[in-house]
Amino acid sequence: MIRKITAEETYPVRQEVLRPGRPLKECFFEGDLEEDTIHLGYFDGENFVAVATYVARKNALFENPNQYQLRGMAVLDAYRQKKLGQKLLLEGEKLLKKKNPNILLWFNARETAVGFYEKYGYKTTGPAFMIPNVCMHIVMYKNPPEL
Ligand SMILES: CC(C)(COP(=O)(O)OP(=O)(O)OC[C@H]1O[C@@H](n2cnc3c(N)ncnc32)[C@H](O)[C@@H]1OP(=O)(O)O)[C@@H](O)C(=O)NCCC(=O)NCCS
C-alpha cells in the first residue's frame, strides 16, 4: 500500500491538505528533487491518499551530523484516523534507519499535530513559531537509537 513516489506525485495531496486554496507552486518544497530525498505515498486503489517526504537537512538546534527532516505529512480528510499517518511515519523511520542507524529525524510540526507525533516518541523543543500563510509550528525530533 505504501510506495516510493516522485515529488510531483505528492503535490495534489499536499495542496488539498496543507495548502488549500493556494497555488500548486506553493506545494513544491525545498529539497524535493534531491537525490537522497524520499517521498512516500499511500494508495487506495489508483489514488494517493496520504504522503510524506524525508529530506536530508541539518537543523542547527541539533549536533548530530546525520539528520533528516520530515516534510509534507498529509492525509486526505476522508482517510484520517485510519492509521495511514502512522504507517507513513513508521515506514519512513524504517527506511532512514536502514540508510544509517544514527539518523536524527526532526520537523516543524503543526501545533495541531503535536499529539500525533508524541504517540511515536517525538519530543518538542524551543518556542512555537508562525509559518506565514500557514499556522503555528514547533520543532519536534527523535534521536537515534529510539528512531
Ligand atoms: C496529523 C495527520 C498526519 C495524522 O494522520 P492520521 O492518518 O489521521 O493519523 P493515524 O490514524 O495514523 O493516528 C495514529 C494515532 O494518532 C492519533 N492522532 C491522529 N491525529 C492526531 C492529532 N492531530 N492530534 C493528536 N493525536 C492524533 C490517532 O487518534 C491515533 O491514536 P491511537 O493510536 O491512540 O488510536 C493527519 O491528521 C493530517 O494529515 N492532518 C492535517 C495535516 C497535518 O497536520 N499534517 C502534519 C503536519 S506537521
The ligand as an ORCA input file, in Angstrom:
! r2SCAN-3c Opt
* xyz 0 1
  C      -1.770     14.581     11.521
  C      -2.117     13.512     10.495
  C      -0.920     13.298      9.558
  C      -2.428     12.196     11.243
  O      -2.700     11.186     10.306
  P      -3.872     10.108     10.539
  O      -3.717      9.064      9.488
  O      -5.170     10.787     10.644
  O      -3.480      9.531     11.973
  P      -3.471      7.993     12.441
  O      -4.773      7.379     12.129
  O      -2.248      7.310     11.902
  O      -3.342      8.218     14.014
  C      -2.455      7.497     14.824
  C      -2.756      7.877     16.273
  O      -2.557      9.301     16.432
  C      -3.787      9.919     16.858
  N      -3.893     11.206     16.171
  C      -4.123     11.422     14.854
  N      -4.114     12.744     14.588
  C      -3.897     13.373     15.752
  C      -3.775     14.728     16.123
  N      -3.891     15.721     15.218
  N      -3.507     15.018     17.429
  C      -3.397     14.027     18.348
  N      -3.495     12.717     18.052
  C      -3.750     12.392     16.782
  C      -4.870      8.956     16.467
  O      -6.026      9.131     17.256
  C      -4.196      7.625     16.690
  O      -4.173      7.367     18.077
  P      -4.405      5.867     18.653
  O      -3.280      5.019     18.099
  O      -4.343      6.063     20.127
  O      -5.726      5.426     18.122
  C      -3.395     13.886      9.673
  O      -4.445     14.146     10.561
  C      -3.235     15.103      8.777
  O      -2.850     14.985      7.609
  N      -3.587     16.293      9.310
  C      -3.594     17.534      8.539
  C      -2.219     17.942      8.085
  C      -1.202     17.933      9.190
  O      -1.403     18.471     10.261
  N      -0.058     17.319      8.881
  C       1.062     17.286      9.793
  C       1.904     18.452      9.504
  S       3.230     18.564     10.678
*
